[in-house]
């Protein structure tokens, strides 16, 4: 991943009043529970949600069977997760259910240089 900028549109805004879309820099892929893959992105500026300051999001394709490449290289509906309890994602590591908190569903757009 080359730190290219993506935009992420958050679908459900009931309890979220931050920027939409959110600008993010792609980082790397990590493995999650049950062999899933998550694309880790850093926010270009901190995003506030309730009492949390969000600097990092983990996304994966929302629809079963869609490869992680869809979330990286094309327009894709994604599940959006936050790191749980201060989890810091590191490239090449494997994470469990307790490392992610499902947050929202949204649409990721391809990177812009």
Biopython code that builds the backbone (N, CA, C, O; Angstrom):
import numpy as np
from Bio.PDB.StructureBuilder import StructureBuilder

atoms = [
    (1, "UNK", "N", (0.855, -1.155, 0.000)),
    (1, "UNK", "CA", (0.000, 0.000, 0.000)),
    (1, "UNK", "C", (0.909, 1.227, 0.000)),
    (1, "UNK", "O", (1.941, 1.254, 0.670)),
    (2, "UNK", "N", (0.518, 2.204, -0.738)),
    (2, "UNK", "CA", (1.427, 3.336, -0.927)),
    (2, "UNK", "C", (0.920, 4.640, -0.343)),
    (2, "UNK", "O", (1.262, 5.715, -0.836)),
    (3, "UNK", "N", (0.119, 4.560, 0.688)),
    (3, "UNK", "CA", (-0.349, 5.764, 1.355)),
    (3, "UNK", "C", (-1.154, 6.679, 0.427)),
    (3, "UNK", "O", (-1.091, 7.902, 0.548)),
    (4, "UNK", "N", (-1.897, 6.091, -0.482)),
    (4, "UNK", "CA", (-2.757, 6.873, -1.370)),
    (4, "UNK", "C", (-4.035, 7.251, -0.640)),
    (4, "UNK", "O", (-4.481, 6.539, 0.259)),
    (5, "UNK", "N", (-4.621, 8.379, -1.034)),
    (5, "UNK", "CA", (-5.806, 8.900, -0.363)),
    (5, "UNK", "C", (-7.086, 8.316, -0.945)),
    (5, "UNK", "O", (-7.311, 8.363, -2.154)),
    (6, "UNK", "N", (-7.913, 7.770, -0.077)),
    (6, "UNK", "CA", (-9.229, 7.246, -0.414)),
    (6, "UNK", "C", (-10.273, 8.154, 0.213)),
    (6, "UNK", "O", (-9.967, 8.915, 1.131)),
    (7, "UNK", "N", (-11.501, 8.077, -0.277)),
    (7, "UNK", "CA", (-12.612, 8.732, 0.409)),
    (7, "UNK", "C", (-13.612, 7.659, 0.812)),
    (7, "UNK", "O", (-13.878, 6.719, 0.064)),
    (8, "UNK", "N", (-14.150, 7.819, 1.996)),
    (8, "UNK", "CA", (-15.084, 6.857, 2.566)),
    (8, "UNK", "C", (-16.374, 7.582, 2.917)),
    (8, "UNK", "O", (-16.384, 8.468, 3.772)),
    (9, "UNK", "N", (-17.456, 7.207, 2.256)),
    (9, "UNK", "CA", (-18.775, 7.764, 2.558)),
    (9, "UNK", "C", (-19.441, 6.881, 3.601)),
    (9, "UNK", "O", (-19.585, 5.676, 3.396)),
    (10, "UNK", "N", (-19.846, 7.471, 4.710)),
    (10, "UNK", "CA", (-20.524, 6.744, 5.781)),
    (10, "UNK", "C", (-22.012, 6.778, 5.490)),
    (10, "UNK", "O", (-22.576, 7.850, 5.274)),
    (11, "UNK", "N", (-22.666, 5.599, 5.482)),
    (11, "UNK", "CA", (-24.086, 5.521, 5.129)),
    (11, "UNK", "C", (-25.026, 5.927, 6.263)),
    (11, "UNK", "O", (-25.918, 6.747, 6.048)),
    (12, "UNK", "N", (-24.851, 5.385, 7.445)),
    (12, "UNK", "CA", (-25.776, 5.615, 8.557)),
    (12, "UNK", "C", (-25.267, 6.766, 9.412)),
    (12, "UNK", "O", (-24.279, 6.612, 10.130)),
    (13, "UNK", "N", (-25.922, 7.906, 9.344)),
    (13, "UNK", "CA", (-25.443, 9.089, 10.048)),
    (13, "UNK", "C", (-26.224, 9.387, 11.324)),
    (13, "UNK", "O", (-26.068, 10.467, 11.894)),
    (14, "UNK", "N", (-27.061, 8.458, 11.788)),
    (14, "UNK", "CA", (-27.907, 8.715, 12.951)),
    (14, "UNK", "C", (-27.147, 9.249, 14.156)),
    (14, "UNK", "O", (-27.618, 10.180, 14.809)),
    (15, "UNK", "N", (-25.997, 8.692, 14.463)),
    (15, "UNK", "CA", (-25.253, 9.110, 15.648)),
    (15, "UNK", "C", (-23.849, 9.608, 15.301)),
    (15, "UNK", "O", (-22.948, 9.592, 16.140)),
    (16, "UNK", "N", (-23.680, 10.045, 14.072)),
    (16, "UNK", "CA", (-22.374, 10.533, 13.611)),
    (16, "UNK", "C", (-22.555, 11.883, 12.938)),
    (16, "UNK", "O", (-23.372, 12.023, 12.028)),
    (17, "UNK", "N", (-21.792, 12.880, 13.385)),
    (17, "UNK", "CA", (-21.918, 14.223, 12.822)),
    (17, "UNK", "C", (-20.593, 14.734, 12.258)),
    (17, "UNK", "O", (-20.467, 15.920, 11.953)),
    (18, "UNK", "N", (-19.619, 13.861, 12.118)),
    (18, "UNK", "CA", (-18.306, 14.250, 11.599)),
    (18, "UNK", "C", (-18.318, 14.422, 10.094)),
    (18, "UNK", "O", (-19.378, 14.408, 9.468)),
    (19, "UNK", "N", (-17.135, 14.586, 9.511)),
    (19, "UNK", "CA", (-17.042, 14.781, 8.066)),
    (19, "UNK", "C", (-17.568, 13.564, 7.307)),
    (19, "UNK", "O", (-17.411, 12.423, 7.740)),
    (20, "UNK", "N", (-18.178, 13.833, 6.195)),
    (20, "UNK", "CA", (-18.677, 12.759, 5.341)),
    (20, "UNK", "C", (-18.706, 13.281, 3.906)),
    (20, "UNK", "O", (-19.526, 14.143, 3.590)),
    (21, "UNK", "N", (-17.835, 12.782, 3.033)),
    (21, "UNK", "CA", (-16.963, 11.619, 3.233)),
    (21, "UNK", "C", (-15.744, 11.939, 4.099)),
    (21, "UNK", "O", (-15.378, 13.093, 4.325)),
    (22, "UNK", "N", (-15.138, 10.845, 4.569)),
    (22, "UNK", "CA", (-13.905, 10.920, 5.358)),
    (22, "UNK", "C", (-12.738, 10.650, 4.416)),
    (22, "UNK", "O", (-12.778, 9.705, 3.629)),
    (23, "UNK", "N", (-11.709, 11.470, 4.495)),
    (23, "UNK", "CA", (-10.490, 11.250, 3.693)),
    (23, "UNK", "C", (-9.524, 10.388, 4.509)),
    (23, "UNK", "O", (-9.264, 10.658, 5.682)),
    (24, "UNK", "N", (-9.001, 9.349, 3.862)),
    (24, "UNK", "CA", (-8.148, 8.374, 4.541)),
    (24, "UNK", "C", (-6.940, 8.022, 3.693)),
    (24, "UNK", "O", (-7.003, 8.043, 2.464)),
    (25, "UNK", "N", (-5.846, 7.699, 4.354)),
    (25, "UNK", "CA", (-4.654, 7.211, 3.664)),
    (25, "UNK", "C", (-4.533, 5.712, 3.878)),
    (25, "UNK", "O", (-4.461, 5.239, 5.012)),
    (26, "UNK", "N", (-4.510, 4.964, 2.773)),
    (26, "UNK", "CA", (-4.376, 3.516, 2.845)),
    (26, "UNK", "C", (-3.026, 3.118, 3.413)),
    (26, "UNK", "O", (-2.006, 3.729, 3.096)),
    (27, "UNK", "N", (-3.024, 2.086, 4.257)),
    (27, "UNK", "CA", (-1.794, 1.651, 4.906)),
    (27, "UNK", "C", (-1.391, 0.234, 4.492)),
    (27, "UNK", "O", (-0.418, 0.051, 3.759)),
    (28, "UNK", "N", (-2.141, -0.770, 4.963)),
    (28, "UNK", "CA", (-1.775, -2.165, 4.732)),
    (28, "UNK", "C", (-2.964, -3.054, 5.051)),
    (28, "UNK", "O", (-4.005, -2.577, 5.502)),
    (29, "UNK", "N", (-2.802, -4.347, 4.815)),
    (29, "UNK", "CA", (-3.836, -5.344, 5.081)),
    (29, "UNK", "C", (-3.422, -6.155, 6.301)),
    (29, "UNK", "O", (-2.253, -6.503, 6.469)),
    (30, "UNK", "N", (-4.410, -6.451, 7.153)),
    (30, "UNK", "CA", (-4.184, -7.369, 8.268)),
    (30, "UNK", "C", (-5.198, -8.500, 8.167)),
    (30, "UNK", "O", (-6.246, -8.367, 7.535)),
    (31, "UNK", "N", (-4.864, -9.603, 8.799)),
    (31, "UNK", "CA", (-5.799, -10.725, 8.877)),
    (31, "UNK", "C", (-6.606, -10.592, 10.151)),
    (31, "UNK", "O", (-6.086, -10.257, 11.216)),
    (32, "UNK", "N", (-7.900, -10.866, 10.009)),
    (32, "UNK", "CA", (-8.802, -10.820, 11.151)),
    (32, "UNK", "C", (-9.338, -12.195, 11.465)),
    (32, "UNK", "O", (-8.806, -13.202, 10.997)),
    (33, "UNK", "N", (-10.393, -12.238, 12.262)),
    (33, "UNK", "CA", (-10.970, -13.517, 12.660)),
    (33, "UNK", "C", (-11.491, -14.305, 11.464)),
    (33, "UNK", "O", (-11.948, -13.738, 10.472)),
    (34, "UNK", "N", (-11.412, -15.614, 11.583)),
    (34, "UNK", "CA", (-11.938, -16.549, 10.585)),
    (34, "UNK", "C", (-11.371, -16.297, 9.190)),
    (34, "UNK", "O", (-12.069, -16.475, 8.192)),
    (35, "UNK", "N", (-10.103, -15.882, 9.123)),
    (35, "UNK", "CA", (-9.434, -15.703, 7.839)),
    (35, "UNK", "C", (-9.826, -14.450, 7.084)),
    (35, "UNK", "O", (-9.435, -14.282, 5.929)),
    (36, "UNK", "N", (-10.588, -13.565, 7.710)),
    (36, "UNK", "CA", (-10.988, -12.331, 7.029)),
    (36, "UNK", "C", (-9.775, -11.421, 6.849)),
    (36, "UNK", "O", (-8.760, -11.570, 7.528)),
    (37, "UNK", "N", (-9.904, -10.483, 5.923)),
    (37, "UNK", "CA", (-8.860, -9.500, 5.700)),
    (37, "UNK", "C", (-9.447, -8.109, 5.866)),
    (37, "UNK", "O", (-10.567, -7.843, 5.428)),
    (38, "UNK", "N", (-8.691, -7.227, 6.497)),
    (38, "UNK", "CA", (-9.094, -5.843, 6.708)),
    (38, "UNK", "C", (-8.046, -4.921, 6.102)),
    (38, "UNK", "O", (-6.846, -5.152, 6.248)),
    (39, "UNK", "N", (-8.502, -3.886, 5.427)),
    (39, "UNK", "CA", (-7.631, -2.841, 4.907)),
    (39, "UNK", "C", (-7.579, -1.743, 5.964)),
    (39, "UNK", "O", (-8.612, -1.192, 6.345)),
    (40, "UNK", "N", (-6.389, -1.430, 6.430)),
    (40, "UNK", "CA", (-6.203, -0.430, 7.474)),
    (40, "UNK", "C", (-5.908, 0.916, 6.821)),
    (40, "UNK", "O", (-5.055, 1.033, 5.941)),
    (41, "UNK", "N", (-6.643, 1.925, 7.279)),
    (41, "UNK", "CA", (-6.466, 3.279, 6.754)),
    (41, "UNK", "C", (-6.354, 4.258, 7.921)),
    (41, "UNK", "O", (-6.997, 4.078, 8.954)),
    (42, "UNK", "N", (-5.545, 5.281, 7.752)),
    (42, "UNK", "CA", (-5.436, 6.348, 8.735)),
    (42, "UNK", "C", (-6.218, 7.553, 8.242)),
    (42, "UNK", "O", (-6.216, 7.860, 7.049)),
    (43, "UNK", "N", (-6.883, 8.232, 9.159)),
    (43, "UNK", "CA", (-7.616, 9.438, 8.777)),
    (43, "UNK", "C", (-6.608, 10.548, 8.472)),
    (43, "UNK", "O", (-5.549, 10.613, 9.095)),
    (44, "UNK", "N", (-6.936, 11.423, 7.510)),
    (44, "UNK", "CA", (-6.044, 12.536, 7.198)),
    (44, "UNK", "C", (-6.119, 13.610, 8.274)),
    (44, "UNK", "O", (-5.197, 14.413, 8.419)),
    (45, "UNK", "N", (-7.211, 13.627, 9.028)),
    (45, "UNK", "CA", (-7.357, 14.476, 10.211)),
    (45, "UNK", "C", (-8.247, 13.725, 11.187)),
    (45, "UNK", "O", (-9.120, 12.970, 10.758)),
    (46, "UNK", "N", (-8.052, 13.910, 12.479)),
    (46, "UNK", "CA", (-8.834, 13.152, 13.455)),
    (46, "UNK", "C", (-10.342, 13.329, 13.259)),
    (46, "UNK", "O", (-10.820, 14.418, 12.942)),
    (47, "UNK", "N", (-11.065, 12.251, 13.452)),
    (47, "UNK", "CA", (-12.524, 12.247, 13.340)),
    (47, "UNK", "C", (-13.077, 11.984, 14.739)),
    (47, "UNK", "O", (-12.625, 11.070, 15.429)),
    (48, "UNK", "N", (-14.042, 12.777, 15.147)),
    (48, "UNK", "CA", (-14.637, 12.619, 16.468)),
    (48, "UNK", "C", (-15.929, 11.821, 16.349)),
    (48, "UNK", "O", (-16.774, 12.127, 15.508)),
    (49, "UNK", "N", (-16.085, 10.797, 17.188)),
    (49, "UNK", "CA", (-17.322, 10.028, 17.267)),
    (49, "UNK", "C", (-17.605, 9.786, 18.742)),
    (49, "UNK", "O", (-16.836, 9.118, 19.433)),
    (50, "UNK", "N", (-18.720, 10.339, 19.215)),
    (50, "UNK", "CA", (-19.047, 10.313, 20.641)),
    (50, "UNK", "C", (-17.840, 10.835, 21.406)),
    (50, "UNK", "O", (-17.412, 11.961, 21.153)),
    (51, "UNK", "N", (-17.276, 10.070, 22.326)),
    (51, "UNK", "CA", (-16.117, 10.571, 23.076)),
    (51, "UNK", "C", (-14.793, 10.012, 22.551)),
    (51, "UNK", "O", (-13.762, 10.118, 23.216)),
    (52, "UNK", "N", (-14.824, 9.420, 21.360)),
    (52, "UNK", "CA", (-13.625, 8.841, 20.770)),
    (52, "UNK", "C", (-13.033, 9.752, 19.708)),
    (52, "UNK", "O", (-13.763, 10.372, 18.935)),
    (53, "UNK", "N", (-11.714, 9.832, 19.673)),
    (53, "UNK", "CA", (-11.030, 10.471, 18.564)),
    (53, "UNK", "C", (-10.500, 9.352, 17.679)),
    (53, "UNK", "O", (-9.668, 8.554, 18.112)),
    (54, "UNK", "N", (-10.973, 9.294, 16.458)),
    (54, "UNK", "CA", (-10.656, 8.204, 15.549)),
    (54, "UNK", "C", (-9.524, 8.632, 14.615)),
    (54, "UNK", "O", (-9.636, 9.631, 13.904)),
    (55, "UNK", "N", (-8.443, 7.869, 14.627)),
    (55, "UNK", "CA", (-7.300, 8.136, 13.749)),
    (55, "UNK", "C", (-7.081, 7.012, 12.747)),
    (55, "UNK", "O", (-6.298, 7.152, 11.808)),
    (56, "UNK", "N", (-7.776, 5.895, 12.951)),
    (56, "UNK", "CA", (-7.549, 4.701, 12.143)),
    (56, "UNK", "C", (-8.872, 3.952, 11.986)),
    (56, "UNK", "O", (-9.657, 3.856, 12.929)),
    (57, "UNK", "N", (-9.109, 3.424, 10.783)),
    (57, "UNK", "CA", (-10.270, 2.580, 10.525)),
    (57, "UNK", "C", (-9.811, 1.290, 9.871)),
    (57, "UNK", "O", (-8.792, 1.257, 9.182)),
    (58, "UNK", "N", (-10.566, 0.239, 10.091)),
    (58, "UNK", "CA", (-10.327, -1.053, 9.437)),
    (58, "UNK", "C", (-11.570, -1.350, 8.608)),
    (58, "UNK", "O", (-12.681, -1.369, 9.138)),
    (59, "UNK", "N", (-11.388, -1.580, 7.316)),
    (59, "UNK", "CA", (-12.546, -1.860, 6.463)),
    (59, "UNK", "C", (-12.375, -3.197, 5.770)),
    (59, "UNK", "O", (-11.263, -3.686, 5.569)),
    (60, "UNK", "N", (-13.517, -3.774, 5.410)),
    (60, "UNK", "CA", (-13.510, -5.008, 4.611)),
    (60, "UNK", "C", (-14.754, -4.999, 3.755)),
    (60, "UNK", "O", (-15.749, -4.368, 4.112)),
    (61, "UNK", "N", (-14.713, -5.698, 2.616)),
    (61, "UNK", "CA", (-15.906, -5.727, 1.763)),
    (61, "UNK", "C", (-17.122, -6.202, 2.563)),
    (61, "UNK", "O", (-17.035, -7.151, 3.343)),
    (62, "UNK", "N", (-18.231, -5.539, 2.360)),
    (62, "UNK", "CA", (-19.463, -5.838, 3.088)),
    (62, "UNK", "C", (-20.090, -7.147, 2.633)),
    (62, "UNK", "O", (-20.705, -7.855, 3.431)),
    (63, "UNK", "N", (-19.937, -7.468, 1.359)),
    (63, "UNK", "CA", (-20.587, -8.653, 0.804)),
    (63, "UNK", "C", (-19.635, -9.841, 0.794)),
    (63, "UNK", "O", (-18.503, -9.741, 0.320)),
    (64, "UNK", "N", (-20.105, -10.963, 1.319)),
    (64, "UNK", "CA", (-19.305, -12.184, 1.339)),
    (64, "UNK", "C", (-18.850, -12.528, -0.074)),
    (64, "UNK", "O", (-19.605, -12.402, -1.037)),
    (65, "UNK", "N", (-17.623, -12.957, -0.171)),
    (65, "UNK", "CA", (-17.086, -13.372, -1.456)),
    (65, "UNK", "C", (-16.361, -12.267, -2.202)),
    (65, "UNK", "O", (-15.598, -12.553, -3.125)),
    (66, "UNK", "N", (-16.579, -11.001, -1.826)),
    (66, "UNK", "CA", (-15.837, -9.912, -2.467)),
    (66, "UNK", "C", (-14.408, -9.918, -1.937)),
    (66, "UNK", "O", (-14.202, -9.974, -0.724)),
    (67, "UNK", "N", (-13.421, -9.861, -2.823)),
    (67, "UNK", "CA", (-12.029, -9.856, -2.363)),
    (67, "UNK", "C", (-11.648, -8.509, -1.749)),
    (67, "UNK", "O", (-12.260, -7.486, -2.057)),
    (68, "UNK", "N", (-10.644, -8.514, -0.887)),
    (68, "UNK", "CA", (-10.169, -7.284, -0.251)),
    (68, "UNK", "C", (-9.705, -6.283, -1.307)),
    (68, "UNK", "O", (-9.775, -5.075, -1.079)),
    (69, "UNK", "N", (-9.242, -6.755, -2.442)),
    (69, "UNK", "CA", (-8.784, -5.847, -3.507)),
    (69, "UNK", "C", (-9.891, -4.894, -3.948)),
    (69, "UNK", "O", (-9.604, -3.771, -4.361)),
    (70, "UNK", "N", (-11.157, -5.322, -3.867)),
    (70, "UNK", "CA", (-12.262, -4.429, -4.224)),
    (70, "UNK", "C", (-12.289, -3.200, -3.323)),
    (70, "UNK", "O", (-12.596, -2.101, -3.784)),
    (71, "UNK", "N", (-11.974, -3.375, -2.054)),
    (71, "UNK", "CA", (-11.989, -2.258, -1.108)),
    (71, "UNK", "C", (-10.781, -1.346, -1.289)),
    (71, "UNK", "O", (-10.790, -0.206, -0.823)),
    (72, "UNK", "N", (-9.767, -1.826, -1.947)),
    (72, "UNK", "CA", (-8.542, -1.048, -2.124)),
    (72, "UNK", "C", (-8.529, -0.316, -3.462)),
    (72, "UNK", "O", (-8.095, 0.833, -3.544)),
    (73, "UNK", "N", (-9.009, -0.986, -4.514)),
    (73, "UNK", "CA", (-8.810, -0.479, -5.872)),
    (73, "UNK", "C", (-10.059, -0.011, -6.593)),
    (73, "UNK", "O", (-9.953, 0.471, -7.721)),
    (74, "UNK", "N", (-11.238, -0.131, -5.996)),
    (74, "UNK", "CA", (-12.459, 0.226, -6.719)),
    (74, "UNK", "C", (-13.511, 0.760, -5.752)),
    (74, "UNK", "O", (-13.291, 0.803, -4.542)),
    (75, "UNK", "N", (-14.641, 1.158, -6.290)),
    (75, "UNK", "CA", (-15.763, 1.562, -5.449)),
    (75, "UNK", "C", (-16.343, 0.288, -4.849)),
    (75, "UNK", "O", (-16.618, -0.671, -5.570)),
    (76, "UNK", "N", (-16.530, 0.276, -3.535)),
    (76, "UNK", "CA", (-16.956, -0.953, -2.868)),
    (76, "UNK", "C", (-17.733, -0.613, -1.605)),
    (76, "UNK", "O", (-17.333, 0.276, -0.853)),
    (77, "UNK", "N", (-18.837, -1.309, -1.365)),
    (77, "UNK", "CA", (-19.549, -1.198, -0.099)),
    (77, "UNK", "C", (-18.742, -1.972, 0.941)),
    (77, "UNK", "O", (-18.354, -3.118, 0.715)),
    (78, "UNK", "N", (-18.497, -1.330, 2.079)),
    (78, "UNK", "CA", (-17.614, -1.922, 3.082)),
    (78, "UNK", "C", (-18.220, -1.864, 4.476)),
    (78, "UNK", "O", (-19.019, -0.983, 4.792)),
    (79, "UNK", "N", (-17.824, -2.820, 5.293)),
    (79, "UNK", "CA", (-18.065, -2.747, 6.721)),
    (79, "UNK", "C", (-16.914, -1.961, 7.324)),
    (79, "UNK", "O", (-15.757, -2.165, 6.957)),
    (80, "UNK", "N", (-17.227, -1.068, 8.247)),
    (80, "UNK", "CA", (-16.220, -0.198, 8.849)),
    (80, "UNK", "C", (-16.086, -0.570, 10.327)),
    (80, "UNK", "O", (-17.076, -0.623, 11.057)),
    (81, "UNK", "N", (-14.865, -0.823, 10.750)),
    (81, "UNK", "CA", (-14.604, -1.169, 12.142)),
    (81, "UNK", "C", (-13.594, -0.195, 12.742)),
    (81, "UNK", "O", (-12.753, 0.373, 12.045)),
    (82, "UNK", "N", (-13.704, -0.026, 14.038)),
    (82, "UNK", "CA", (-12.751, 0.770, 14.811)),
    (82, "UNK", "C", (-11.842, -0.185, 15.569)),
    (82, "UNK", "O", (-12.246, -1.306, 15.879)),
    (83, "UNK", "N", (-10.615, 0.245, 15.873)),
    (83, "UNK", "CA", (-9.785, -0.584, 16.742)),
    (83, "UNK", "C", (-10.384, -0.586, 18.154)),
    (83, "UNK", "O", (-10.803, 0.457, 18.654)),
    (84, "UNK", "N", (-10.420, -1.738, 18.780)),
    (84, "UNK", "CA", (-11.008, -1.877, 20.112)),
    (84, "UNK", "C", (-9.960, -1.656, 21.199)),
    (84, "UNK", "O", (-8.850, -2.182, 21.117)),
    (85, "UNK", "N", (-10.318, -0.880, 22.211)),
    (85, "UNK", "CA", (-9.480, -0.697, 23.409)),
    (85, "UNK", "C", (-8.019, -0.403, 23.098)),
    (85, "UNK", "O", (-7.120, -1.025, 23.665)),
    (86, "UNK", "N", (-7.783, 0.542, 22.199)),
    (86, "UNK", "CA", (-6.415, 0.962, 21.929)),
    (86, "UNK", "C", (-5.604, 0.010, 21.076)),
    (86, "UNK", "O", (-4.381, 0.137, 21.019)),
    (87, "UNK", "N", (-6.241, -0.936, 20.414)),
    (87, "UNK", "CA", (-5.514, -1.828, 19.511)),
    (87, "UNK", "C", (-4.780, -0.990, 18.475)),
    (87, "UNK", "O", (-5.356, -0.074, 17.888)),
    (88, "UNK", "N", (-3.513, -1.305, 18.250)),
    (88, "UNK", "CA", (-2.719, -0.652, 17.214)),
    (88, "UNK", "C", (-2.421, -1.713, 16.171)),
    (88, "UNK", "O", (-1.735, -2.696, 16.452)),
    (89, "UNK", "N", (-2.939, -1.513, 14.967)),
    (89, "UNK", "CA", (-2.761, -2.508, 13.913)),
    (89, "UNK", "C", (-1.353, -2.417, 13.334)),
    (89, "UNK", "O", (-0.845, -1.331, 13.055)),
    (90, "UNK", "N", (-0.741, -3.580, 13.161)),
    (90, "UNK", "CA", (0.605, -3.678, 12.602)),
    (90, "UNK", "C", (0.560, -4.597, 11.386)),
    (90, "UNK", "O", (-0.080, -5.648, 11.413)),
    (91, "UNK", "N", (1.236, -4.195, 10.336)),
    (91, "UNK", "CA", (1.251, -4.965, 9.101)),
    (91, "UNK", "C", (1.737, -6.387, 9.361)),
    (91, "UNK", "O", (2.709, -6.607, 10.083)),
    (92, "UNK", "N", (1.032, -7.353, 8.750)),
    (92, "UNK", "CA", (1.421, -8.752, 8.848)),
    (92, "UNK", "C", (0.900, -9.483, 10.075)),
    (92, "UNK", "O", (1.068, -10.699, 10.173)),
    (93, "UNK", "N", (0.273, -8.782, 11.013)),
    (93, "UNK", "CA", (-0.235, -9.410, 12.224)),
    (93, "UNK", "C", (-1.634, -9.987, 11.991)),
    (93, "UNK", "O", (-2.327, -9.611, 11.046)),
    (94, "UNK", "N", (-2.032, -10.905, 12.869)),
    (94, "UNK", "CA", (-3.366, -11.513, 12.839)),
    (94, "UNK", "C", (-4.108, -11.039, 14.083)),
    (94, "UNK", "O", (-3.562, -11.059, 15.186)),
    (95, "UNK", "N", (-5.366, -10.609, 13.896)),
    (95, "UNK", "CA", (-6.160, -10.048, 14.982)),
    (95, "UNK", "C", (-7.434, -10.853, 15.182)),
    (95, "UNK", "O", (-7.923, -11.498, 14.254)),
    (96, "UNK", "N", (-7.970, -10.813, 16.399)),
    (96, "UNK", "CA", (-9.167, -11.572, 16.745)),
    (96, "UNK", "C", (-10.408, -10.698, 16.823)),
    (96, "UNK", "O", (-10.354, -9.490, 16.597)),
    (97, "UNK", "N", (-11.524, -11.333, 17.148)),
    (97, "UNK", "CA", (-12.810, -10.630, 17.244)),
    (97, "UNK", "C", (-12.742, -9.442, 18.199)),
    (97, "UNK", "O", (-13.341, -8.401, 17.930)),
    (98, "UNK", "N", (-12.025, -9.583, 19.304)),
    (98, "UNK", "CA", (-11.979, -8.539, 20.317)),
    (98, "UNK", "C", (-11.117, -7.341, 19.938)),
    (98, "UNK", "O", (-11.077, -6.355, 20.674)),
    (99, "UNK", "N", (-10.433, -7.409, 18.807)),
    (99, "UNK", "CA", (-9.581, -6.303, 18.372)),
    (99, "UNK", "C", (-10.326, -5.292, 17.501)),
    (99, "UNK", "O", (-9.806, -4.212, 17.223)),
    (100, "UNK", "N", (-11.538, -5.637, 17.071)),
    (100, "UNK", "CA", (-12.336, -4.782, 16.193)),
    (100, "UNK", "C", (-13.682, -4.477, 16.841)),
    (100, "UNK", "O", (-14.247, -5.314, 17.545)),
    (101, "UNK", "N", (-14.188, -3.274, 16.595)),
    (101, "UNK", "CA", (-15.544, -2.914, 16.998)),
    (101, "UNK", "C", (-16.267, -2.481, 15.731)),
    (101, "UNK", "O", (-15.912, -1.466, 15.132)),
    (102, "UNK", "N", (-17.284, -3.246, 15.313)),
    (102, "UNK", "CA", (-18.029, -2.860, 14.125)),
    (102, "UNK", "C", (-18.660, -1.496, 14.369)),
    (102, "UNK", "O", (-19.244, -1.254, 15.425)),
    (103, "UNK", "N", (-18.538, -0.599, 13.377)),
    (103, "UNK", "CA", (-19.022, 0.770, 13.543)),
    (103, "UNK", "C", (-20.140, 1.098, 12.574)),
    (103, "UNK", "O", (-21.260, 1.381, 13.001)),
    (104, "UNK", "N", (-19.865, 1.068, 11.299)),
    (104, "UNK", "CA", (-20.818, 1.518, 10.281)),
    (104, "UNK", "C", (-20.635, 0.711, 9.002)),
    (104, "UNK", "O", (-19.750, -0.137, 8.894)),
    (105, "UNK", "N", (-21.502, 1.005, 8.039)),
    (105, "UNK", "CA", (-21.357, 0.529, 6.662)),
    (105, "UNK", "C", (-21.170, 1.773, 5.809)),
    (105, "UNK", "O", (-21.743, 2.824, 6.097)),
    (106, "UNK", "N", (-20.380, 1.653, 4.777)),
    (106, "UNK", "CA", (-20.138, 2.802, 3.913)),
    (106, "UNK", "C", (-19.683, 2.379, 2.538)),
    (106, "UNK", "O", (-19.762, 1.208, 2.164)),
    (107, "UNK", "N", (-19.206, 3.358, 1.794)),
    (107, "UNK", "CA", (-18.702, 3.119, 0.429)),
    (107, "UNK", "C", (-17.323, 3.737, 0.320)),
    (107, "UNK", "O", (-17.149, 4.936, 0.539)),
    (108, "UNK", "N", (-16.335, 2.905, -0.024)),
    (108, "UNK", "CA", (-14.967, 3.387, -0.231)),
    (108, "UNK", "C", (-14.777, 3.684, -1.708)),
    (108, "UNK", "O", (-15.259, 2.950, -2.570)),
    (109, "UNK", "N", (-14.081, 4.748, -1.984)),
    (109, "UNK", "CA", (-13.767, 5.120, -3.368)),
    (109, "UNK", "C", (-12.298, 4.894, -3.638)),
    (109, "UNK", "O", (-11.481, 4.958, -2.719)),
    (110, "UNK", "N", (-11.948, 4.627, -4.893)),
    (110, "UNK", "CA", (-10.560, 4.313, -5.228)),
    (110, "UNK", "C", (-9.605, 5.436, -4.828)),
    (110, "UNK", "O", (-10.010, 6.582, -4.629)),
    (111, "UNK", "N", (-8.330, 5.076, -4.716)),
    (111, "UNK", "CA", (-7.348, 6.064, -4.280)),
    (111, "UNK", "C", (-7.096, 7.152, -5.301)),
    (111, "UNK", "O", (-7.269, 6.976, -6.507)),
    (112, "UNK", "N", (-6.681, 8.282, -4.763)),
    (112, "UNK", "CA", (-6.225, 9.406, -5.562)),
    (112, "UNK", "C", (-4.798, 9.669, -5.141)),
    (112, "UNK", "O", (-4.501, 9.690, -3.947)),
    (113, "UNK", "N", (-3.916, 9.868, -6.086)),
    (113, "UNK", "CA", (-2.506, 10.095, -5.746)),
    (113, "UNK", "C", (-2.304, 11.392, -5.005)),
    (113, "UNK", "O", (-1.175, 11.730, -4.648)),
]
sb = StructureBuilder()
sb.init_structure("model")
sb.init_model(0)
sb.init_chain("A")
sb.init_seg("    ")
for serial, (resi, resn, name, xyz) in enumerate(atoms, 1):
    if name == "N":
        sb.init_residue(resn, " ", resi, " ")
    sb.init_atom(name, np.array(xyz, "f"), 0.0, 1.0, " ", f" {name:<3s}", serial, name[0])
structure = sb.get_structure()
